Structures are given as structure tokens and as C-alpha cells.
Amino acid sequence: MEKRTARLTILIDPRKKEIFEEICAANDLTPSQVVRKLVRQYIIDNAGGRELPDWLKPTARSGD
């Protein structure tokens, strides 16, 4: 698992931000948790031939 963190600053429409935060709260998640999950999945989906660290490799899920 990652040992350090880095800041990622994004600009987003205030209305989208408000809706995003409401949905995150309704799912008992922080916006940061959701963004980290989105980034992780984006990397997995678009890694191409890059070798990913074990902690970033997709895991087999039952029923998939």
C-alpha cells in the first residue's frame, strides 16, 4: 500500500462539487476516498503494458 501522500488540486464547477459531496456523504465516504478509488481504477484500466505494483493490481472478484 502507499506509504506517502501527495496533494492533487482540481478545479470543478461549484454545483458539481456540491452534488458530489452530498453523494459522498450519503455513502459515508469522504470525497478524497472516492477520488482515490477513481484514480486507482483509471490507472488499472489505462495502464497498457506498464508493470503495476502488486498493491495496485486488480484483484479477482467473485461473480465478475
MDAnalysis code that builds the backbone (N, CA, C; Angstrom):
import MDAnalysis as mda
import numpy as np

u = mda.Universe.empty(192, n_residues=64, atom_resindex=np.repeat(np.arange(64), 3), trajectory=True)
u.add_TopologyAttr("name", ["N", "CA", "C"] * 64)
u.add_TopologyAttr("resid", np.arange(1, 65))
u.add_TopologyAttr("resname", ["MET", "GLU", "LYS", "ARG", "THR", "ALA", "ARG", "LEU", "THR", "ILE", "LEU", "ILE", "ASP", "PRO", "ARG", "LYS", "LYS", "GLU", "ILE", "PHE", "GLU", "GLU", "ILE", "CYS", "ALA", "ALA", "ASN", "ASP", "LEU", "THR", "PRO", "SER", "GLN", "VAL", "VAL", "ARG", "LYS", "LEU", "VAL", "ARG", "GLN", "TYR", "ILE", "ILE", "ASP", "ASN", "ALA", "GLY", "GLY", "ARG", "GLU", "LEU", "PRO", "ASP", "TRP", "LEU", "LYS", "PRO", "THR", "ALA", "ARG", "SER", "GLY", "ASP"])
u.atoms.positions = np.array([
    [0.843, -1.180, 0.000],
    [0.000, 0.000, 0.000],
    [0.882, 1.235, 0.000],
    [0.324, 2.329, -0.442],
    [1.072, 3.580, -0.493],
    [1.552, 3.972, 0.897],
    [2.729, 4.574, 0.939],
    [3.280, 4.981, 2.227],
    [3.231, 6.491, 2.426],
    [3.146, 7.239, 1.316],
    [3.120, 8.690, 1.401],
    [1.937, 9.210, 0.593],
    [1.620, 10.448, 0.809],
    [0.546, 11.048, 0.030],
    [1.055, 12.305, -0.655],
    [0.373, 12.687, -1.703],
    [0.672, 13.921, -2.420],
    [-0.652, 14.630, -2.676],
    [-0.607, 15.915, -2.748],
    [-1.814, 16.698, -2.962],
    [-2.103, 16.825, -4.459],
    [-3.370, 16.687, -4.816],
    [-3.835, 16.881, -6.177],
    [-4.918, 17.948, -6.114],
    [-4.693, 19.050, -6.782],
    [-5.667, 20.136, -6.776],
    [-6.408, 20.135, -8.102],
    [-7.726, 20.159, -8.035],
    [-8.524, 20.195, -9.251],
    [-9.506, 21.363, -9.168],
    [-9.902, 21.826, -10.323],
    [-10.945, 22.844, -10.393],
    [-12.208, 22.163, -10.896],
    [-13.325, 22.448, -10.245],
    [-14.586, 21.818, -10.598],
    [-15.701, 22.839, -10.426],
    [-16.701, 22.714, -11.237],
    [-17.868, 23.581, -11.141],
    [-18.458, 23.470, -9.722],
    [-18.772, 24.580, -9.083],
    [-19.292, 24.536, -7.709],
    [-20.559, 23.687, -7.555],
    [-21.415, 23.677, -8.570],
    [-22.637, 22.859, -8.472],
    [-22.308, 21.379, -8.500],
    [-21.348, 20.995, -9.337],
    [-20.932, 19.585, -9.373],
    [-20.276, 19.196, -8.060],
    [-19.462, 20.092, -7.510],
    [-18.786, 19.818, -6.238],
    [-19.805, 19.587, -5.130],
    [-20.816, 20.417, -5.090],
    [-21.843, 20.288, -4.055],
    [-22.574, 18.952, -4.171],
    [-22.971, 18.585, -5.380],
    [-23.665, 17.309, -5.585],
    [-22.741, 16.143, -5.244],
    [-21.491, 16.232, -5.693],
    [-20.500, 15.190, -5.411],
    [-20.340, 14.991, -3.902],
    [-20.190, 16.084, -3.167],
    [-20.028, 15.989, -1.712],
    [-21.271, 15.417, -1.038],
    [-22.450, 15.775, -1.534],
    [-23.690, 15.225, -0.973],
    [-23.764, 13.714, -1.184],
    [-23.409, 13.280, -2.391],
    [-23.451, 11.844, -2.693],
    [-22.407, 11.092, -1.871],
    [-21.227, 11.663, -1.743],
    [-20.187, 11.037, -0.920],
    [-20.678, 10.866, 0.515],
    [-21.247, 11.933, 1.061],
    [-21.741, 11.878, 2.442],
    [-22.854, 10.839, 2.588],
    [-23.729, 10.764, 1.600],
    [-24.816, 9.786, 1.655],
    [-24.288, 8.359, 1.642],
    [-23.101, 8.168, 1.076],
    [-22.472, 6.839, 1.037],
    [-21.430, 6.661, 2.130],
    [-21.402, 7.602, 3.086],
    [-20.475, 7.560, 4.215],
    [-19.018, 7.470, 3.756],
    [-18.701, 8.235, 2.708],
    [-17.346, 8.296, 2.173],
    [-16.917, 9.753, 2.095],
    [-15.619, 9.977, 2.219],
    [-15.112, 11.324, 2.003],
    [-14.869, 11.510, 0.510],
    [-14.913, 12.751, 0.040],
    [-14.570, 12.982, -1.362],
    [-13.182, 12.446, -1.709],
    [-12.238, 12.557, -0.807],
    [-10.892, 12.043, -1.068],
    [-10.901, 10.534, -1.287],
    [-11.681, 9.812, -0.501],
    [-11.757, 8.362, -0.685],
    [-12.286, 8.022, -2.072],
    [-13.307, 8.733, -2.499],
    [-13.907, 8.458, -3.805],
    [-12.938, 8.809, -4.926],
    [-12.261, 9.945, -4.815],
    [-11.309, 10.339, -5.854],
    [-10.156, 9.340, -5.922],
    [-9.648, 8.890, -4.769],
    [-8.572, 7.889, -4.779],
    [-9.023, 6.612, -5.479],
    [-10.270, 6.192, -5.222],
    [-10.799, 4.989, -5.879],
    [-10.901, 5.202, -7.388],
    [-11.377, 6.370, -7.803],
    [-11.481, 6.677, -9.228],
    [-10.109, 6.687, -9.902],
    [-9.128, 7.293, -9.249],
    [-7.777, 7.357, -9.813],
    [-7.193, 5.957, -9.928],
    [-7.352, 5.158, -8.879],
    [-6.845, 3.781, -8.892],
    [-7.446, 3.011, -10.063],
    [-8.770, 3.101, -10.243],
    [-9.423, 2.362, -11.314],
    [-8.987, 2.881, -12.673],
    [-8.809, 4.184, -12.798],
    [-8.354, 4.766, -14.064],
    [-6.967, 4.230, -14.427],
    [-6.085, 4.156, -13.441],
    [-4.741, 3.623, -13.681],
    [-4.823, 2.173, -14.136],
    [-5.611, 1.368, -13.433],
    [-5.749, -0.046, -13.778],
    [-6.303, -0.197, -15.194],
    [-7.320, 0.587, -15.523],
    [-7.972, 0.478, -16.831],
    [-7.092, 0.969, -17.982],
    [-6.143, 1.859, -17.703],
    [-5.388, 2.508, -18.764],
    [-3.882, 2.290, -18.671],
    [-3.448, 1.315, -17.902],
    [-2.018, 1.093, -17.683],
    [-1.308, 0.578, -18.929],
    [-2.059, 0.005, -19.847],
    [-1.417, -0.544, -21.040],
    [-0.419, -1.618, -20.637],
    [0.789, -1.522, -21.138],
    [1.818, -2.512, -20.832],
    [2.633, -2.202, -19.597],
    [2.282, -1.139, -18.899],
    [3.063, -0.772, -17.703],
    [2.932, -1.832, -16.619],
    [4.031, -2.090, -15.960],
    [4.018, -3.002, -14.819],
    [3.519, -2.228, -13.602],
    [2.461, -2.738, -12.978],
    [1.900, -2.083, -11.802],
    [2.410, -2.763, -10.536],
    [2.582, -1.992, -9.464],
    [2.956, -2.621, -8.192],
    [1.837, -3.569, -7.743],
    [2.184, -4.574, -6.978],
    [1.199, -5.570, -6.544],
    [-0.003, -4.927, -5.869],
    [0.220, -3.882, -5.052],
    [-0.878, -3.267, -4.315],
    [-1.828, -2.503, -5.232],
    [-1.441, -2.301, -6.487],
    [-2.286, -1.567, -7.419],
    [-2.906, -2.489, -8.470],
    [-2.510, -3.732, -8.476],
    [-3.046, -4.657, -9.476],
    [-4.491, -5.006, -9.135],
    [-5.335, -5.156, -10.178],
    [-6.723, -5.526, -9.908],
    [-6.796, -6.904, -9.257],
    [-7.763, -7.052, -8.383],
    [-7.935, -8.345, -7.718],
    [-9.130, -9.033, -8.315],
    [-9.064, -10.351, -8.355],
    [-10.210, -11.124, -8.863],
    [-11.346, -11.031, -7.863],
    [-12.538, -10.770, -8.380],
    [-13.711, -10.664, -7.511],
    [-14.673, -11.786, -7.858],
    [-15.285, -12.337, -6.842],
    [-16.253, -13.395, -7.109],
    [-17.458, -12.808, -7.815],
    [-17.958, -13.525, -8.814],
    [-19.135, -13.083, -9.542],
    [-18.819, -12.192, -10.722],
    [-17.554, -11.789, -10.903],
    [-17.188, -10.946, -12.045],
    [-16.746, -11.779, -13.211],
])
